[in-house]
Amino acid sequence: MDKSLTCKDCGATFVFTESEQAFYQEKGFTNEPTRCPDCRAARKQNRNNDRGGSRGGYGNGNFRSEQREMFPAICAACGKETMVPFRPSNDKPVFCRDCFKPRSRF
């Protein structure tokens, strides 16, 4: 049976449908939602903006425990062998750390 709930943020009444209740139960959630769908979406958007729009990674303090995979490459500027954190493709130049720094826009 559908339930009418009140959003704790905006005070609007929203429906917690029977299928949503089944989903919550299936996932093991014990609490009913306290925010309406619009406020939940806004809160989620704000959380993503606070950490640069990314999930995980370095933006929110969740540092990766595994070592990043590195790939060998030849610097397009100086010809030195280097390692980069992406698989180089032949259609774009790759630079070593020393040659990349002067090209940075920051």
C-alpha positions, -999 to 999 in steps of 0.1 A, spaced: 0 0 0 13 35 -9 23 58 19 22 96 20 53 111 37 64 146 44 97 159 32 120 171 60 136 197 38 107 214 19 77 202 38 60 188 7 40 156 8 52 128 -15 42 93 -21 63 63 -11 50 38 -35 45 1 -28 71 -7 -54 96 17 -37 88 1 -4 96 -34 -19 129 -20 -33 139 -6 1 131 -39 17 150 -59 -9 181 -37 -4 178 -40 34 170 -4 40 152 0 73 143 37 72 118 53 50 129 82 28 128 115 46 131 137 15 109 141 -15 124 130 -49 132 167 -59 150 173 -26 169 140 -29 180 149 -64 191 184 -53 210 170 -23 227 144 -45 237 171 -70 251 193 -43 272 164 -30 285 157 -65 294 194 -69 312 195 -36 336 168 -48 341 179 -83 313 158 -99 333 126 -95 326 94 -76 355 80 -56 390 89 -66 408 117 -50 382 144 -48 365 134 -16 393 119 5 387 83 -6 422 77 -18 426 46 -40 443 17 -24 454 0 -56 483 13 -77 474 31 -109 483 11 -140 510 29 -160 520 25 -196 553 31 -214 555 60 -239 581 81 -257 579 118 -251 570 137 -283 591 167 -273 624 153 -260 623 116 -271 628 104 -235 611 71 -223 584 78 -198 554 62 -180 519 76 -183 486 67 -165 467 60 -198 472 38 -229 489 61 -255 474 62 -289 494 71 -320 471 100 -330 480 123 -300 514 134 -287 525 122 -253 548 142 -231 571 133 -202 565 151 -169 593 176 -175 580 186 -210 543 186 -200 548 211 -171 557 241 -194 527 233 -216 502 233 -186 476 260 -187 476 265 -149 
